[in-house]
Amino acid sequence: MKTTYLVRQKKSDGTVKLVEITGVEWYELAKQNALLPPESRRYFIRDSIVEGKEIDTMVIEVEKAEYRAWKTGRQSTWRSQKAGERFSICSLDAPCVSDEGDEVNIEDVIAGSTGADNDCYYGLLSEDLRKTVSSWKPWASDLLDLYLSGHRRDSTAWLANECGVSEQYARRLKRQFEDLIKKFLS
């Protein structure tokens, strides 16, 4: 692991150039910088470069505006990481053991753990959805059944035959149907 310190140095012709200094020089500069008023301070950002198992770090002096933008991004990332520590993400396909000792996946456990109140809510929701799609188009209720039974791909040919239209137009009707369901569920 190597740390490089780059500070801005004003040349005799007025141009500013980044020059490398040692760690001892940088720490001395940082101590002096902490004693200065905010308008006179120098600002530094830290950047890490990962190459395989090696991590090289660069500490670079920048203008105050660039430092603020960098700090804002870092704080946002830090907050996201901090919030993420409270949660764990599991794949629904992850295996687990049921109460009976059978190996199942998490999706099966979640689907099987709904209470009576959830069943009632979903029953009412599906009833309202069926009424909505039936009042939209007469064939929409049958199309909903195809979707719910997992035959979404087969539904284009069925819809084209049912309505006496081309498959291209049937795909357009399906998109309208899907938009109606999205609006209903939002």
PyMOL commands that place a pseudoatom at each C-alpha (Angstrom):
pseudoatom trace, name=CA, resn=MET, resi=1, chain=A, elem=C, hetatm=0, pos=[0.000, 0.000, 0.000]
pseudoatom trace, name=CA, resn=LYS, resi=2, chain=A, elem=C, hetatm=0, pos=[1.421, 3.336, -1.051]
pseudoatom trace, name=CA, resn=THR, resi=3, chain=A, elem=C, hetatm=0, pos=[0.133, 6.812, -0.201]
pseudoatom trace, name=CA, resn=THR, resi=4, chain=A, elem=C, hetatm=0, pos=[0.987, 9.747, -2.451]
pseudoatom trace, name=CA, resn=TYR, resi=5, chain=A, elem=C, hetatm=0, pos=[0.487, 13.343, -1.328]
pseudoatom trace, name=CA, resn=LEU, resi=6, chain=A, elem=C, hetatm=0, pos=[-0.020, 16.004, -4.014]
pseudoatom trace, name=CA, resn=VAL, resi=7, chain=A, elem=C, hetatm=0, pos=[-0.232, 19.662, -3.017]
pseudoatom trace, name=CA, resn=ARG, resi=8, chain=A, elem=C, hetatm=0, pos=[-0.716, 22.789, -5.074]
pseudoatom trace, name=CA, resn=GLN, resi=9, chain=A, elem=C, hetatm=0, pos=[2.392, 24.891, -5.413]
pseudoatom trace, name=CA, resn=LYS, resi=10, chain=A, elem=C, hetatm=0, pos=[2.443, 28.332, -7.013]
pseudoatom trace, name=CA, resn=LYS, resi=11, chain=A, elem=C, hetatm=0, pos=[5.310, 28.857, -9.428]
pseudoatom trace, name=CA, resn=SER, resi=12, chain=A, elem=C, hetatm=0, pos=[7.163, 32.157, -9.921]
pseudoatom trace, name=CA, resn=ASP, resi=13, chain=A, elem=C, hetatm=0, pos=[5.248, 32.816, -13.157]
pseudoatom trace, name=CA, resn=GLY, resi=14, chain=A, elem=C, hetatm=0, pos=[1.905, 32.585, -11.279]
pseudoatom trace, name=CA, resn=THR, resi=15, chain=A, elem=C, hetatm=0, pos=[0.843, 29.140, -12.496]
pseudoatom trace, name=CA, resn=VAL, resi=16, chain=A, elem=C, hetatm=0, pos=[-0.224, 26.471, -10.032]
pseudoatom trace, name=CA, resn=LYS, resi=17, chain=A, elem=C, hetatm=0, pos=[1.144, 22.958, -10.285]
pseudoatom trace, name=CA, resn=LEU, resi=18, chain=A, elem=C, hetatm=0, pos=[0.587, 19.801, -8.229]
pseudoatom trace, name=CA, resn=VAL, resi=19, chain=A, elem=C, hetatm=0, pos=[3.797, 18.545, -6.661]
pseudoatom trace, name=CA, resn=GLU, resi=20, chain=A, elem=C, hetatm=0, pos=[4.430, 15.440, -4.612]
pseudoatom trace, name=CA, resn=ILE, resi=21, chain=A, elem=C, hetatm=0, pos=[5.504, 15.800, -0.973]
pseudoatom trace, name=CA, resn=THR, resi=22, chain=A, elem=C, hetatm=0, pos=[6.414, 13.276, 1.711]
pseudoatom trace, name=CA, resn=GLY, resi=23, chain=A, elem=C, hetatm=0, pos=[4.053, 12.002, 4.380]
pseudoatom trace, name=CA, resn=VAL, resi=24, chain=A, elem=C, hetatm=0, pos=[5.950, 13.897, 7.090]
pseudoatom trace, name=CA, resn=GLU, resi=25, chain=A, elem=C, hetatm=0, pos=[5.600, 17.147, 5.137]
pseudoatom trace, name=CA, resn=TRP, resi=26, chain=A, elem=C, hetatm=0, pos=[1.901, 16.514, 4.571]
pseudoatom trace, name=CA, resn=TYR, resi=27, chain=A, elem=C, hetatm=0, pos=[1.179, 15.805, 8.242]
pseudoatom trace, name=CA, resn=GLU, resi=28, chain=A, elem=C, hetatm=0, pos=[2.978, 19.023, 9.207]
pseudoatom trace, name=CA, resn=LEU, resi=29, chain=A, elem=C, hetatm=0, pos=[0.946, 20.902, 6.590]
pseudoatom trace, name=CA, resn=ALA, resi=30, chain=A, elem=C, hetatm=0, pos=[-2.289, 19.317, 7.907]
pseudoatom trace, name=CA, resn=LYS, resi=31, chain=A, elem=C, hetatm=0, pos=[-1.473, 20.402, 11.489]
pseudoatom trace, name=CA, resn=GLN, resi=32, chain=A, elem=C, hetatm=0, pos=[-0.845, 23.987, 10.381]
pseudoatom trace, name=CA, resn=ASN, resi=33, chain=A, elem=C, hetatm=0, pos=[-3.945, 23.942, 8.166]
pseudoatom trace, name=CA, resn=ALA, resi=34, chain=A, elem=C, hetatm=0, pos=[-6.185, 22.989, 11.107]
pseudoatom trace, name=CA, resn=LEU, resi=35, chain=A, elem=C, hetatm=0, pos=[-5.163, 26.190, 12.910]
pseudoatom trace, name=CA, resn=LEU, resi=36, chain=A, elem=C, hetatm=0, pos=[-6.111, 28.474, 10.002]
pseudoatom trace, name=CA, resn=PRO, resi=37, chain=A, elem=C, hetatm=0, pos=[-9.514, 30.183, 9.628]
pseudoatom trace, name=CA, resn=PRO, resi=38, chain=A, elem=C, hetatm=0, pos=[-11.869, 28.413, 7.151]
pseudoatom trace, name=CA, resn=GLU, resi=39, chain=A, elem=C, hetatm=0, pos=[-11.365, 30.997, 4.372]
pseudoatom trace, name=CA, resn=SER, resi=40, chain=A, elem=C, hetatm=0, pos=[-7.579, 30.455, 4.450]
pseudoatom trace, name=CA, resn=ARG, resi=41, chain=A, elem=C, hetatm=0, pos=[-7.535, 26.663, 4.712]
pseudoatom trace, name=CA, resn=ARG, resi=42, chain=A, elem=C, hetatm=0, pos=[-6.335, 24.258, 2.075]
pseudoatom trace, name=CA, resn=TYR, resi=43, chain=A, elem=C, hetatm=0, pos=[-8.649, 21.416, 1.058]
pseudoatom trace, name=CA, resn=PHE, resi=44, chain=A, elem=C, hetatm=0, pos=[-7.707, 17.820, 0.286]
pseudoatom trace, name=CA, resn=ILE, resi=45, chain=A, elem=C, hetatm=0, pos=[-9.536, 14.845, -1.147]
pseudoatom trace, name=CA, resn=ARG, resi=46, chain=A, elem=C, hetatm=0, pos=[-8.557, 11.210, -0.791]
pseudoatom trace, name=CA, resn=ASP, resi=47, chain=A, elem=C, hetatm=0, pos=[-8.814, 8.748, -3.651]
pseudoatom trace, name=CA, resn=SER, resi=48, chain=A, elem=C, hetatm=0, pos=[-8.036, 5.035, -3.497]
pseudoatom trace, name=CA, resn=ILE, resi=49, chain=A, elem=C, hetatm=0, pos=[-6.946, 2.964, -6.474]
pseudoatom trace, name=CA, resn=VAL, resi=50, chain=A, elem=C, hetatm=0, pos=[-7.347, -0.807, -6.192]
pseudoatom trace, name=CA, resn=GLU, resi=51, chain=A, elem=C, hetatm=0, pos=[-5.030, -2.972, -8.282]
pseudoatom trace, name=CA, resn=GLY, resi=52, chain=A, elem=C, hetatm=0, pos=[-5.542, -6.628, -7.430]
pseudoatom trace, name=CA, resn=LYS, resi=53, chain=A, elem=C, hetatm=0, pos=[-4.858, -6.945, -3.707]
pseudoatom trace, name=CA, resn=GLU, resi=54, chain=A, elem=C, hetatm=0, pos=[-2.933, -3.657, -3.570]
pseudoatom trace, name=CA, resn=ILE, resi=55, chain=A, elem=C, hetatm=0, pos=[-4.594, -0.380, -2.597]
pseudoatom trace, name=CA, resn=ASP, resi=56, chain=A, elem=C, hetatm=0, pos=[-2.823, 2.855, -3.475]
pseudoatom trace, name=CA, resn=THR, resi=57, chain=A, elem=C, hetatm=0, pos=[-4.088, 6.066, -1.928]
pseudoatom trace, name=CA, resn=MET, resi=58, chain=A, elem=C, hetatm=0, pos=[-3.701, 9.599, -3.252]
pseudoatom trace, name=CA, resn=VAL, resi=59, chain=A, elem=C, hetatm=0, pos=[-4.283, 12.707, -1.166]
pseudoatom trace, name=CA, resn=ILE, resi=60, chain=A, elem=C, hetatm=0, pos=[-4.758, 15.645, -3.526]
pseudoatom trace, name=CA, resn=GLU, resi=61, chain=A, elem=C, hetatm=0, pos=[-5.120, 19.344, -2.761]
pseudoatom trace, name=CA, resn=VAL, resi=62, chain=A, elem=C, hetatm=0, pos=[-8.141, 20.868, -4.553]
pseudoatom trace, name=CA, resn=GLU, resi=63, chain=A, elem=C, hetatm=0, pos=[-10.196, 24.043, -4.612]
pseudoatom trace, name=CA, resn=LYS, resi=64, chain=A, elem=C, hetatm=0, pos=[-12.880, 24.452, -1.936]
pseudoatom trace, name=CA, resn=ALA, resi=65, chain=A, elem=C, hetatm=0, pos=[-15.761, 23.958, -4.426]
pseudoatom trace, name=CA, resn=GLU, resi=66, chain=A, elem=C, hetatm=0, pos=[-14.308, 20.662, -5.661]
pseudoatom trace, name=CA, resn=TYR, resi=67, chain=A, elem=C, hetatm=0, pos=[-13.728, 19.549, -2.063]
pseudoatom trace, name=CA, resn=ARG, resi=68, chain=A, elem=C, hetatm=0, pos=[-17.370, 20.278, -1.148]
pseudoatom trace, name=CA, resn=ALA, resi=69, chain=A, elem=C, hetatm=0, pos=[-18.651, 18.305, -4.148]
pseudoatom trace, name=CA, resn=TRP, resi=70, chain=A, elem=C, hetatm=0, pos=[-16.370, 15.377, -3.239]
pseudoatom trace, name=CA, resn=LYS, resi=71, chain=A, elem=C, hetatm=0, pos=[-17.422, 15.514, 0.421]
pseudoatom trace, name=CA, resn=THR, resi=72, chain=A, elem=C, hetatm=0, pos=[-21.129, 15.576, -0.486]
pseudoatom trace, name=CA, resn=GLY, resi=73, chain=A, elem=C, hetatm=0, pos=[-20.706, 12.440, -2.607]
pseudoatom trace, name=CA, resn=ARG, resi=74, chain=A, elem=C, hetatm=0, pos=[-18.725, 10.703, 0.121]
pseudoatom trace, name=CA, resn=GLN, resi=75, chain=A, elem=C, hetatm=0, pos=[-21.309, 11.548, 2.777]
pseudoatom trace, name=CA, resn=SER, resi=76, chain=A, elem=C, hetatm=0, pos=[-24.093, 10.212, 0.577]
pseudoatom trace, name=CA, resn=THR, resi=77, chain=A, elem=C, hetatm=0, pos=[-22.182, 6.970, 0.045]
pseudoatom trace, name=CA, resn=TRP, resi=78, chain=A, elem=C, hetatm=0, pos=[-21.376, 6.715, 3.759]
pseudoatom trace, name=CA, resn=ARG, resi=79, chain=A, elem=C, hetatm=0, pos=[-25.030, 7.228, 4.741]
pseudoatom trace, name=CA, resn=SER, resi=80, chain=A, elem=C, hetatm=0, pos=[-26.132, 4.578, 2.253]
pseudoatom trace, name=CA, resn=GLN, resi=81, chain=A, elem=C, hetatm=0, pos=[-23.589, 2.111, 3.606]
pseudoatom trace, name=CA, resn=LYS, resi=82, chain=A, elem=C, hetatm=0, pos=[-24.574, 2.926, 7.197]
pseudoatom trace, name=CA, resn=ALA, resi=83, chain=A, elem=C, hetatm=0, pos=[-28.267, 2.434, 6.411]
pseudoatom trace, name=CA, resn=GLY, resi=84, chain=A, elem=C, hetatm=0, pos=[-27.459, -0.788, 4.571]
pseudoatom trace, name=CA, resn=GLU, resi=85, chain=A, elem=C, hetatm=0, pos=[-25.903, -2.261, 7.706]
pseudoatom trace, name=CA, resn=ARG, resi=86, chain=A, elem=C, hetatm=0, pos=[-29.384, -2.513, 9.227]
pseudoatom trace, name=CA, resn=PHE, resi=87, chain=A, elem=C, hetatm=0, pos=[-30.640, -4.679, 6.368]
pseudoatom trace, name=CA, resn=SER, resi=88, chain=A, elem=C, hetatm=0, pos=[-29.582, -7.883, 4.767]
pseudoatom trace, name=CA, resn=ILE, resi=89, chain=A, elem=C, hetatm=0, pos=[-30.480, -8.848, 1.243]
pseudoatom trace, name=CA, resn=CYS, resi=90, chain=A, elem=C, hetatm=0, pos=[-31.453, -12.425, 0.555]
pseudoatom trace, name=CA, resn=SER, resi=91, chain=A, elem=C, hetatm=0, pos=[-32.288, -14.001, -2.754]
pseudoatom trace, name=CA, resn=LEU, resi=92, chain=A, elem=C, hetatm=0, pos=[-35.794, -15.431, -2.917]
pseudoatom trace, name=CA, resn=ASP, resi=93, chain=A, elem=C, hetatm=0, pos=[-34.172, -18.556, -4.369]
pseudoatom trace, name=CA, resn=ALA, resi=94, chain=A, elem=C, hetatm=0, pos=[-31.967, -18.993, -1.282]
pseudoatom trace, name=CA, resn=PRO, resi=95, chain=A, elem=C, hetatm=0, pos=[-32.512, -22.374, 0.370]
pseudoatom trace, name=CA, resn=CYS, resi=96, chain=A, elem=C, hetatm=0, pos=[-33.789, -22.600, 3.932]
pseudoatom trace, name=CA, resn=VAL, resi=97, chain=A, elem=C, hetatm=0, pos=[-35.331, -25.270, 6.151]
pseudoatom trace, name=CA, resn=SER, resi=98, chain=A, elem=C, hetatm=0, pos=[-39.069, -25.235, 6.891]
pseudoatom trace, name=CA, resn=ASP, resi=99, chain=A, elem=C, hetatm=0, pos=[-40.621, -25.973, 10.284]
pseudoatom trace, name=CA, resn=GLU, resi=100, chain=A, elem=C, hetatm=0, pos=[-41.195, -29.547, 9.126]
pseudoatom trace, name=CA, resn=GLY, resi=101, chain=A, elem=C, hetatm=0, pos=[-37.495, -29.983, 8.254]
pseudoatom trace, name=CA, resn=ASP, resi=102, chain=A, elem=C, hetatm=0, pos=[-37.991, -29.849, 4.487]
pseudoatom trace, name=CA, resn=GLU, resi=103, chain=A, elem=C, hetatm=0, pos=[-35.598, -27.815, 2.348]
pseudoatom trace, name=CA, resn=VAL, resi=104, chain=A, elem=C, hetatm=0, pos=[-37.506, -25.004, 0.633]
pseudoatom trace, name=CA, resn=ASN, resi=105, chain=A, elem=C, hetatm=0, pos=[-36.619, -21.607, -0.777]
pseudoatom trace, name=CA, resn=ILE, resi=106, chain=A, elem=C, hetatm=0, pos=[-37.446, -18.302, 0.899]
pseudoatom trace, name=CA, resn=GLU, resi=107, chain=A, elem=C, hetatm=0, pos=[-40.090, -17.437, -1.697]
pseudoatom trace, name=CA, resn=ASP, resi=108, chain=A, elem=C, hetatm=0, pos=[-42.079, -20.538, -0.711]
pseudoatom trace, name=CA, resn=VAL, resi=109, chain=A, elem=C, hetatm=0, pos=[-41.866, -19.637, 2.963]
pseudoatom trace, name=CA, resn=ILE, resi=110, chain=A, elem=C, hetatm=0, pos=[-43.030, -16.069, 2.365]
pseudoatom trace, name=CA, resn=ALA, resi=111, chain=A, elem=C, hetatm=0, pos=[-45.854, -17.153, 0.086]
pseudoatom trace, name=CA, resn=GLY, resi=112, chain=A, elem=C, hetatm=0, pos=[-47.039, -19.720, 2.633]
pseudoatom trace, name=CA, resn=SER, resi=113, chain=A, elem=C, hetatm=0, pos=[-47.013, -17.352, 5.590]
pseudoatom trace, name=CA, resn=THR, resi=114, chain=A, elem=C, hetatm=0, pos=[-49.850, -15.000, 4.649]
pseudoatom trace, name=CA, resn=GLY, resi=115, chain=A, elem=C, hetatm=0, pos=[-52.510, -14.527, 7.266]
pseudoatom trace, name=CA, resn=ALA, resi=116, chain=A, elem=C, hetatm=0, pos=[-56.269, -14.579, 6.804]
pseudoatom trace, name=CA, resn=ASP, resi=117, chain=A, elem=C, hetatm=0, pos=[-56.396, -10.784, 6.638]
pseudoatom trace, name=CA, resn=ASN, resi=118, chain=A, elem=C, hetatm=0, pos=[-53.891, -10.786, 3.755]
pseudoatom trace, name=CA, resn=ASP, resi=119, chain=A, elem=C, hetatm=0, pos=[-55.883, -13.470, 1.939]
pseudoatom trace, name=CA, resn=CYS, resi=120, chain=A, elem=C, hetatm=0, pos=[-59.016, -11.373, 2.319]
pseudoatom trace, name=CA, resn=TYR, resi=121, chain=A, elem=C, hetatm=0, pos=[-57.243, -8.230, 1.071]
pseudoatom trace, name=CA, resn=TYR, resi=122, chain=A, elem=C, hetatm=0, pos=[-55.790, -9.995, -1.968]
pseudoatom trace, name=CA, resn=GLY, resi=123, chain=A, elem=C, hetatm=0, pos=[-59.175, -11.540, -2.713]
pseudoatom trace, name=CA, resn=LEU, resi=124, chain=A, elem=C, hetatm=0, pos=[-60.831, -8.119, -2.695]
pseudoatom trace, name=CA, resn=LEU, resi=125, chain=A, elem=C, hetatm=0, pos=[-58.006, -6.640, -4.746]
pseudoatom trace, name=CA, resn=SER, resi=126, chain=A, elem=C, hetatm=0, pos=[-58.236, -9.322, -7.415]
pseudoatom trace, name=CA, resn=GLU, resi=127, chain=A, elem=C, hetatm=0, pos=[-62.038, -8.978, -7.487]
pseudoatom trace, name=CA, resn=ASP, resi=128, chain=A, elem=C, hetatm=0, pos=[-61.744, -5.213, -8.052]
pseudoatom trace, name=CA, resn=LEU, resi=129, chain=A, elem=C, hetatm=0, pos=[-59.076, -5.766, -10.711]
pseudoatom trace, name=CA, resn=ARG, resi=130, chain=A, elem=C, hetatm=0, pos=[-61.266, -8.268, -12.529]
pseudoatom trace, name=CA, resn=LYS, resi=131, chain=A, elem=C, hetatm=0, pos=[-64.198, -5.779, -12.530]
pseudoatom trace, name=CA, resn=THR, resi=132, chain=A, elem=C, hetatm=0, pos=[-61.932, -3.022, -13.831]
pseudoatom trace, name=CA, resn=VAL, resi=133, chain=A, elem=C, hetatm=0, pos=[-60.501, -5.029, -16.723]
pseudoatom trace, name=CA, resn=SER, resi=134, chain=A, elem=C, hetatm=0, pos=[-63.937, -6.491, -17.626]
pseudoatom trace, name=CA, resn=SER, resi=135, chain=A, elem=C, hetatm=0, pos=[-65.444, -3.019, -17.891]
pseudoatom trace, name=CA, resn=TRP, resi=136, chain=A, elem=C, hetatm=0, pos=[-62.485, -1.903, -20.057]
pseudoatom trace, name=CA, resn=LYS, resi=137, chain=A, elem=C, hetatm=0, pos=[-62.756, -4.643, -22.749]
pseudoatom trace, name=CA, resn=PRO, resi=138, chain=A, elem=C, hetatm=0, pos=[-64.903, -7.790, -22.842]
pseudoatom trace, name=CA, resn=TRP, resi=139, chain=A, elem=C, hetatm=0, pos=[-61.928, -10.111, -23.489]
pseudoatom trace, name=CA, resn=ALA, resi=140, chain=A, elem=C, hetatm=0, pos=[-59.692, -8.524, -20.786]
pseudoatom trace, name=CA, resn=SER, resi=141, chain=A, elem=C, hetatm=0, pos=[-60.928, -10.846, -18.012]
pseudoatom trace, name=CA, resn=ASP, resi=142, chain=A, elem=C, hetatm=0, pos=[-59.895, -13.904, -20.041]
pseudoatom trace, name=CA, resn=LEU, resi=143, chain=A, elem=C, hetatm=0, pos=[-56.525, -12.269, -20.781]
pseudoatom trace, name=CA, resn=LEU, resi=144, chain=A, elem=C, hetatm=0, pos=[-56.058, -11.664, -17.052]
pseudoatom trace, name=CA, resn=ASP, resi=145, chain=A, elem=C, hetatm=0, pos=[-56.677, -15.376, -16.434]
pseudoatom trace, name=CA, resn=LEU, resi=146, chain=A, elem=C, hetatm=0, pos=[-54.000, -16.248, -19.017]
pseudoatom trace, name=CA, resn=TYR, resi=147, chain=A, elem=C, hetatm=0, pos=[-51.521, -13.899, -17.321]
pseudoatom trace, name=CA, resn=LEU, resi=148, chain=A, elem=C, hetatm=0, pos=[-52.289, -15.273, -13.857]
pseudoatom trace, name=CA, resn=SER, resi=149, chain=A, elem=C, hetatm=0, pos=[-51.896, -18.870, -15.048]
pseudoatom trace, name=CA, resn=GLY, resi=150, chain=A, elem=C, hetatm=0, pos=[-48.427, -18.080, -16.440]
pseudoatom trace, name=CA, resn=HIS, resi=151, chain=A, elem=C, hetatm=0, pos=[-49.336, -18.181, -20.129]
pseudoatom trace, name=CA, resn=ARG, resi=152, chain=A, elem=C, hetatm=0, pos=[-48.437, -14.591, -20.926]
pseudoatom trace, name=CA, resn=ARG, resi=153, chain=A, elem=C, hetatm=0, pos=[-46.399, -15.515, -24.020]
pseudoatom trace, name=CA, resn=ASP, resi=154, chain=A, elem=C, hetatm=0, pos=[-49.248, -17.599, -25.461]
pseudoatom trace, name=CA, resn=SER, resi=155, chain=A, elem=C, hetatm=0, pos=[-51.678, -14.752, -24.935]
pseudoatom trace, name=CA, resn=THR, resi=156, chain=A, elem=C, hetatm=0, pos=[-50.667, -12.795, -28.067]
pseudoatom trace, name=CA, resn=ALA, resi=157, chain=A, elem=C, hetatm=0, pos=[-51.854, -15.503, -30.460]
pseudoatom trace, name=CA, resn=TRP, resi=158, chain=A, elem=C, hetatm=0, pos=[-54.982, -16.083, -28.357]
pseudoatom trace, name=CA, resn=LEU, resi=159, chain=A, elem=C, hetatm=0, pos=[-55.814, -12.350, -28.310]
pseudoatom trace, name=CA, resn=ALA, resi=160, chain=A, elem=C, hetatm=0, pos=[-55.244, -11.987, -32.063]
pseudoatom trace, name=CA, resn=ASN, resi=161, chain=A, elem=C, hetatm=0, pos=[-57.590, -14.923, -32.690]
pseudoatom trace, name=CA, resn=GLU, resi=162, chain=A, elem=C, hetatm=0, pos=[-60.165, -13.724, -30.113]
pseudoatom trace, name=CA, resn=CYS, resi=163, chain=A, elem=C, hetatm=0, pos=[-60.354, -10.196, -31.532]
pseudoatom trace, name=CA, resn=GLY, resi=164, chain=A, elem=C, hetatm=0, pos=[-59.756, -11.090, -35.193]
pseudoatom trace, name=CA, resn=VAL, resi=165, chain=A, elem=C, hetatm=0, pos=[-56.695, -8.803, -35.458]
pseudoatom trace, name=CA, resn=SER, resi=166, chain=A, elem=C, hetatm=0, pos=[-53.028, -9.218, -36.394]
pseudoatom trace, name=CA, resn=GLU, resi=167, chain=A, elem=C, hetatm=0, pos=[-50.513, -10.332, -33.771]
pseudoatom trace, name=CA, resn=GLN, resi=168, chain=A, elem=C, hetatm=0, pos=[-48.826, -6.938, -34.005]
pseudoatom trace, name=CA, resn=TYR, resi=169, chain=A, elem=C, hetatm=0, pos=[-52.088, -5.192, -33.078]
pseudoatom trace, name=CA, resn=ALA, resi=170, chain=A, elem=C, hetatm=0, pos=[-52.676, -7.816, -30.368]
pseudoatom trace, name=CA, resn=ARG, resi=171, chain=A, elem=C, hetatm=0, pos=[-49.305, -6.887, -28.820]
pseudoatom trace, name=CA, resn=ARG, resi=172, chain=A, elem=C, hetatm=0, pos=[-50.429, -3.242, -28.765]
pseudoatom trace, name=CA, resn=LEU, resi=173, chain=A, elem=C, hetatm=0, pos=[-53.656, -4.276, -27.003]
pseudoatom trace, name=CA, resn=LYS, resi=174, chain=A, elem=C, hetatm=0, pos=[-51.600, -6.274, -24.493]
pseudoatom trace, name=CA, resn=ARG, resi=175, chain=A, elem=C, hetatm=0, pos=[-49.446, -3.203, -23.737]
pseudoatom trace, name=CA, resn=GLN, resi=176, chain=A, elem=C, hetatm=0, pos=[-52.613, -1.183, -23.143]
pseudoatom trace, name=CA, resn=PHE, resi=177, chain=A, elem=C, hetatm=0, pos=[-53.889, -3.977, -20.891]
pseudoatom trace, name=CA, resn=GLU, resi=178, chain=A, elem=C, hetatm=0, pos=[-50.622, -4.023, -18.917]
pseudoatom trace, name=CA, resn=ASP, resi=179, chain=A, elem=C, hetatm=0, pos=[-50.719, -0.207, -18.567]
pseudoatom trace, name=CA, resn=LEU, resi=180, chain=A, elem=C, hetatm=0, pos=[-54.277, -0.465, -17.206]
pseudoatom trace, name=CA, resn=ILE, resi=181, chain=A, elem=C, hetatm=0, pos=[-53.144, -3.009, -14.606]
pseudoatom trace, name=CA, resn=LYS, resi=182, chain=A, elem=C, hetatm=0, pos=[-50.127, -0.865, -13.634]
pseudoatom trace, name=CA, resn=LYS, resi=183, chain=A, elem=C, hetatm=0, pos=[-52.387, 2.163, -13.137]
pseudoatom trace, name=CA, resn=PHE, resi=184, chain=A, elem=C, hetatm=0, pos=[-54.790, 0.063, -11.080]
pseudoatom trace, name=CA, resn=LEU, resi=185, chain=A, elem=C, hetatm=0, pos=[-52.016, -1.249, -8.830]
pseudoatom trace, name=CA, resn=SER, resi=186, chain=A, elem=C, hetatm=0, pos=[-50.263, 2.090, -8.334]
for i in range(1, 186): cmd.bond("trace and resi %d" % i, "trace and resi %d" % (i + 1))
show_as sticks, trace
zoom trace
